[in-house]
Amino acid sequence: EIVFPPERWAATFRSHAQLILHELGEYLGYSPPPLLDRLIDDAQKIHQQRPVLQETLATATQPRCES
């Protein structure tokens, strides 16, 4: 039995992901939207769990209160 560390498996999958997705898309007859449209759509989405950079910077630069 061959066992791969999770990090190695993830790196291997990442290196082949584009080919896998391309082959799967052709098999299913799927045509993805144009790259520019996808980039614009993704750039406009704000993930609820990810703080906005300006908010993070503002919080990090505020003086800390000492108790």
C-alpha positions in Angstrom: 0.0 0.0 0.0 1.4 3.4 -1.0 0.8 6.3 1.4 1.3 9.9 0.4 1.6 12.8 2.9 -1.4 15.2 2.4 0.9 18.0 1.3 2.4 15.9 -1.4 -1.0 14.8 -2.6 -2.2 18.4 -2.7 0.9 19.5 -4.7 0.4 16.6 -7.2 -3.3 17.4 -7.7 -2.6 21.1 -8.1 0.0 20.4 -10.8 -2.6 18.3 -12.8 -5.8 20.2 -11.9 -5.9 22.2 -15.1 -5.6 19.1 -17.3 -8.2 17.2 -15.2 -10.7 20.1 -15.4 -10.1 20.5 -19.1 -10.6 16.8 -19.8 -13.7 16.7 -17.6 -15.1 19.8 -19.2 -14.7 18.3 -22.7 -16.2 15.0 -21.6 -19.3 16.8 -20.1 -19.5 19.3 -23.0 -19.0 22.2 -20.7 -17.6 25.5 -21.9 -16.4 27.7 -19.1 -17.1 31.5 -19.3 -14.4 33.7 -20.8 -11.5 34.3 -18.4 -11.9 38.0 -18.2 -15.6 37.6 -17.2 -14.6 35.2 -14.5 -11.9 37.5 -13.1 -14.3 40.4 -13.0 -17.0 38.3 -11.2 -14.5 36.9 -8.7 -13.0 40.3 -8.0 -16.4 41.8 -7.1 -17.2 39.1 -4.6 -16.3 39.7 -1.0 -15.9 36.6 1.1 -17.7 37.0 4.4 -14.9 35.3 6.5 -12.1 37.3 4.9 -11.5 40.8 6.4 -10.9 43.6 4.0 -7.3 44.7 3.8 -8.0 48.2 4.8 -9.9 47.0 7.9 -7.0 44.7 8.9 -4.5 47.4 8.4 -6.5 49.9 10.4 -6.9 47.4 13.3 -3.3 46.5 13.2 -2.0 50.1 13.4 -4.3 51.2 16.3 -2.5 51.8 19.5 -3.1 49.0 22.1 -4.6 49.8 25.4 -2.6 48.6 28.4 -4.6 47.4 31.3 
